[in-house]
Amino acid sequence: MSMTVEDCTKVRPGFPRPIPSTPHNVIEQFQMKDKVVVVTGASDGIGLAVVEAMVEAGANVAMWYNSNDAAVEKAKSFSDTYKIKAVTYQVDVSQADQVSSTINKVVKDFGKIDVFVANAGMAISKPILEQTLDEYRKQMSVNVDGVVFCSKYVGDVFKSQGFGNLIITSSMSAHIVNVPVDQPVYNATKSFVTHFGKSLAREWQEFARVNIVSPGFFDTKMGANPLAINEAYRMSTMGRQGHVKEIKGLYLYLASDASTYMTGSDLLIDGGYVLP
């Protein structure tokens, strides 16, 4: 959109907006006491690491899982260890009705949602000519529809509250020029959610922040394929996979008051894989 010199000199009504009451002490900025954080795909891998980061900082957590009910025991352990509230919910994020009803349950159980981490995802590493349409649809339903459904329904909550914070887990594949040939659908889904998140940051500018995390190869079930491990050794500048403990601080930063001036950002954490 083009602007004239006169347009640039006009003061927008209601601006400048007030600076939030962020603590001056940087350690206090990272505290999550009394915050409510929802994490999808919370049973293991990056999702579980995100939950650990939140409870270690004092947050109450709603752990969403689908098939891996290990989250149930982990929630009990977190509650006992950190003296916070941790509740599990079995949800298939590809089903809009389940997402909507579970968000309503979380609000009823916790009273609010401060942060929603849309992390659940999957990958089927096959070239498109070898991939069935059902496999294509499955990836789209989880990686794209799941993020859209979660965003739509938690966005209603954020707007009603007047505050909120959405963090979307994407992938470094959205940054790669020479993308791997064996996962075209996965790559496309991650490009979608990256740009979707940036659009939401604009759409929700009156009431919520939205940011994206783009991980590289980490030591998760999704990254356990020998080919993926060798690729990480070969191509990442650091010559290894990342340990999930190394991503906890990034999600905590985005979830906490330490990042109150950040929205619409896509943060790459890949050990230097996509460097030219």
C-alpha positions in Angstrom: 0.0 0.0 0.0 1.5 3.4 -1.1 1.5 6.3 1.3 1.9 10.1 0.8 4.1 12.4 2.8 0.9 13.7 4.4 -0.2 10.2 5.4 3.2 9.6 7.1 2.8 12.8 9.3 -0.7 11.9 10.6 -0.9 10.4 14.1 -3.1 7.3 14.2 -5.9 7.5 16.7 -5.1 5.7 19.9 -1.3 5.7 19.2 1.3 5.4 20.5 0.0 2.5 22.5 1.2 2.2 26.2 4.2 0.1 27.0 3.2 -3.0 28.9 4.0 -3.4 32.6 6.9 -5.7 31.9 9.3 -6.1 34.9 12.6 -4.3 34.5 14.5 -7.2 36.0 15.2 -9.7 33.2 14.9 -12.7 35.4 11.5 -11.6 36.5 10.5 -11.2 32.8 10.9 -14.9 32.3 8.7 -15.9 35.2 5.5 -17.6 34.3 3.7 -17.8 37.7 -0.1 -17.8 37.4 0.1 -18.1 33.5 -1.9 -20.8 31.7 -0.1 -22.4 28.8 -1.6 -24.9 26.4 0.8 -27.2 24.4 -0.3 -29.6 21.7 1.7 -32.7 21.0 2.8 -32.5 24.6 3.7 -36.2 25.3 7.2 -36.2 24.0 9.8 -34.5 21.8 9.7 -30.7 21.4 6.2 -30.5 22.9 7.3 -32.1 26.2 10.4 -30.0 26.3 8.1 -26.9 26.0 5.9 -28.1 28.8 9.0 -28.6 31.0 10.2 -25.1 30.3 6.8 -23.6 31.3 6.4 -25.6 34.5 10.0 -24.9 35.5 9.2 -21.2 35.2 6.0 -21.6 37.3 3.3 -21.9 34.7 0.1 -24.0 34.9 -0.2 -26.2 31.8 -2.8 -27.9 29.7 -1.1 -30.9 28.0 -2.8 -32.0 24.8 -2.0 -35.4 23.4 -3.6 -37.8 20.8 -2.3 -41.4 20.9 0.6 -41.2 23.4 -1.0 -41.2 26.8 2.4 -40.9 28.5 1.4 -37.3 29.1 -1.0 -38.4 31.8 1.8 -39.6 34.1 4.1 -36.7 33.2 1.4 -34.2 34.2 1.1 -35.9 37.6 4.8 -35.7 38.0 4.9 -32.0 37.0 2.1 -31.2 39.5 3.9 -32.9 42.3 7.4 -31.6 41.6 6.6 -28.0 40.7 3.4 -27.5 42.7 1.6 -26.2 39.6 -1.6 -27.3 37.9 -1.1 -29.7 35.0 -4.1 -31.3 33.3 -4.1 -33.6 30.2 -6.6 -33.6 27.4 -6.8 -36.2 24.6 -7.4 -34.3 21.4 -7.1 -35.0 17.7 -6.2 -31.6 16.4 -7.3 -32.5 12.9 -10.9 -32.6 14.2 -12.3 -29.1 14.6 -15.1 -30.1 17.0 -12.6 -31.7 19.3 -10.4 -28.7 19.2 -13.3 -26.3 19.9 -14.7 -28.4 22.8 -11.3 -28.9 24.4 -10.4 -25.2 24.3 -13.7 -24.6 26.1 -12.8 -27.2 28.7 -9.4 -25.6 29.3 -11.0 -22.2 29.9 -13.5 -23.8 32.3 -10.7 -25.7 34.1 -8.2 -22.8 34.3 -10.2 -19.7 33.8 -8.2 -18.3 30.9 -5.5 -19.1 28.4 -2.4 -16.9 28.3 -0.3 -18.9 25.8 -1.2 -21.5 23.2 1.7 -23.5 21.6 0.4 -25.1 18.4 3.1 -27.8 18.2 1.5 -31.1 17.1 2.8 -32.3 13.8 3.7 -35.3 11.7 5.8 -36.2 8.7 5.6 -38.9 6.0 8.9 -38.9 4.1 8.0 -40.0 0.6 8.3 -38.4 -2.8 4.9 -37.3 -4.0 4.8 -40.0 -6.7 5.2 -42.7 -4.0 2.8 -41.1 -1.5 -0.8 -42.1 -1.4 -3.5 -39.5 -1.3 -4.6 -40.7 2.1 -1.0 -40.0 3.4 -1.1 -36.6 1.8 -4.5 -35.8 3.5 -3.2 -37.0 6.8 -0.3 -34.7 6.8 -2.4 -31.8 5.7 -5.1 -32.5 8.3 -2.6 -32.5 11.2 0.0 -30.0 10.1 -2.2 -27.4 8.4 -5.8 -28.0 9.5 -4.7 -28.7 13.1 -2.9 -25.3 13.4 -5.8 -23.5 11.7 -8.4 -25.0 14.0 -6.4 -24.4 17.1 -5.7 -20.8 16.0 -9.3 -20.1 15.1 -10.8 -21.3 18.4 -8.1 -20.0 20.8 -8.2 -16.7 18.8 -11.8 -16.3 19.9 -10.7 -16.8 23.5 -7.8 -14.3 23.1 -10.1 -11.7 21.6 -12.7 -12.1 24.3 -10.0 -11.8 27.0 -8.3 -8.9 25.3 -4.9 -10.7 25.5 -3.1 -13.8 24.3 0.0 -15.3 22.8 0.1 -17.9 20.0 3.4 -19.8 19.2 3.4 -22.0 16.2 5.9 -24.8 15.6 7.0 -24.8 12.0 10.3 -26.2 10.6 13.5 -25.1 9.0 12.2 -26.7 5.8 10.2 -23.5 5.2 13.6 -21.8 4.9 15.5 -24.2 2.7 16.0 -23.4 -1.0 17.1 -26.9 -2.1 14.4 -28.7 -0.2 14.7 -32.5 0.4 12.9 -34.4 -2.4 11.4 -37.0 -0.1 9.1 -34.8 1.9 7.4 -32.3 -0.4 4.0 -32.3 1.4 5.6 -31.9 4.8 7.7 -29.0 3.5 4.6 -27.3 2.0 2.6 -27.7 5.3 5.4 -25.9 7.2 5.6 -23.1 4.7 1.8 -22.7 5.1 1.8 -22.4 8.9 4.8 -20.0 8.9 3.0 -17.5 6.6 -0.3 -18.2 8.3 1.3 -17.2 11.6 2.7 -14.0 10.2 -0.8 -13.1 8.8 -2.4 -13.7 12.2 0.1 -11.4 13.9 -1.4 -8.6 11.7 -5.0 -9.8 12.1 -4.7 -10.1 15.9 -2.6 -7.0 16.5 -5.3 -5.5 18.8 -5.3 -8.3 21.3 -2.6 -11.0 20.8 0.9 -11.7 19.7 1.8 -14.5 17.3 5.3 -15.9 16.6 6.7 -19.0 14.9 9.6 -21.3 15.8 11.3 -23.2 13.0 13.4 -26.1 14.4 16.0 -28.1 12.6 17.0 -31.6 13.4 16.4 -32.4 17.0 16.7 -35.7 18.9 13.0 -36.6 18.7 11.0 -39.5 17.3 10.5 -37.5 14.1 14.3 -36.9 13.9 15.3 -40.5 14.8 15.5 -41.7 11.2 19.1 -42.6 10.4 19.0 -40.6 7.2 17.9 -37.5 9.2 20.6 -38.0 11.7 23.3 -38.4 9.1 21.9 -35.3 7.3 22.2 -33.3 10.5 25.8 -34.5 10.9 26.6 -33.6 7.3 24.9 -30.3 6.8 24.4 -28.5 10.1 27.3 -26.2 11.0 27.4 -27.6 14.4 27.7 -31.2 13.1 25.1 -32.7 15.3 21.4 -32.9 16.1 20.0 -30.5 18.7 19.0 -31.8 22.1 15.5 -30.8 23.0 16.8 -29.1 26.2 18.4 -26.6 23.8 15.0 -25.4 22.5 13.3 -24.8 25.8 14.7 -21.3 26.4 13.4 -20.1 23.0 9.8 -21.1 23.7 10.0 -19.7 27.2 11.3 -16.4 25.8 8.4 -16.2 23.3 5.8 -17.2 26.0 7.1 -14.8 28.6 7.1 -11.1 29.2 10.7 -11.1 27.9 9.4 -10.9 24.4 6.5 -8.4 24.7 7.8 -6.4 21.7 8.0 -9.4 19.4 5.2 -10.5 17.1 5.1 -11.9 13.6 8.7 -13.3 13.9 9.9 -16.6 12.6 12.8 -17.8 14.7 15.1 -20.4 13.2 16.9 -22.8 15.5 18.7 -25.4 13.3 22.4 -25.5 14.3 23.3 -23.5 11.2 21.8 -26.0 8.7 20.3 -23.5 6.3 23.4 -21.3 6.2 24.5 -20.7 2.5 
